[in-house]
Amino acid sequence: MLNKKLSNVRMLKLSSWCTAILDGKQVRVRVRHLGRGKFQVIEDESGTNNQKIIDASDIIHCDK
C-alpha cells in the first residue's frame, strides 16, 4: 500500500500539464514521458482519456 502511494506521488512529480489534441479536440492533459516520442495521459480535464498512450505529435504545448 505504501509503495503504491509513493509511486503515485513520484508519477505526479515526473509529469507535466500539456495542451494536446485528442479525438479532434484541444484538451489540457497531464502526461508522463515513456520514451521514443510516446506519452501516457495520467489525467485530463474531462476525465475520459486516462491511461491513454499518445504520440509527441499530438502535443501542442507543455507548461513548466
N, C-alpha and C positions, 0 to 999 in steps of 0.2 A: 504494500500500500504506500509506504513512504517513498520507495523508488519510483513508483508511478507518478506520485505528486512532484517529485524532484524533476523527473523527465518532462512533465508538463511545463514546469517553470522554466527549464532550460530551453524548451522548444519556443516558448514565448519570447525569451531573450534573444534567440537566434533568428527570429522572424521580423518582418517589417511590413508596414502598410503600403500597399501599392494600388494604383488605378490600372485595371485590366479590362479587356473586352472578353466577356463570357456570354456565349449564346447570342451574339449580336448586340449586347447591351454593355455600356460602360459601367463597371461595378468597382467599388472600393473593397479590396480583399487584403487579408493578412496572409503572407506567403512565407514559405521556408524553401531555401535553395537546396535542391537534391543533387545537382551536378549536371554537366553536359547540357545546359540550357533548359533544364526541367525544374519546375517549381511545384510545390504541393500547397494547395489552398488550405489553410488552417481554419480560417473563419472569414465570413463576408457579412456585409450589412444586411442582406436578406436572409442569410442562414440556409440557403439552398445548395450551395456549391462546396460544402465542407468535404475535405479529403480528396478533392478532385486534383488531378495532375494536369498542369497547363504548361505550354511552351513559352519560352522567353519572348517570342514574337507577339504573344497576347498581352504582354505587359507594356503599358504606356509610360508610366512614371512611378517611381518609388520615393517615399518620404524617408528622411533620415531618422 
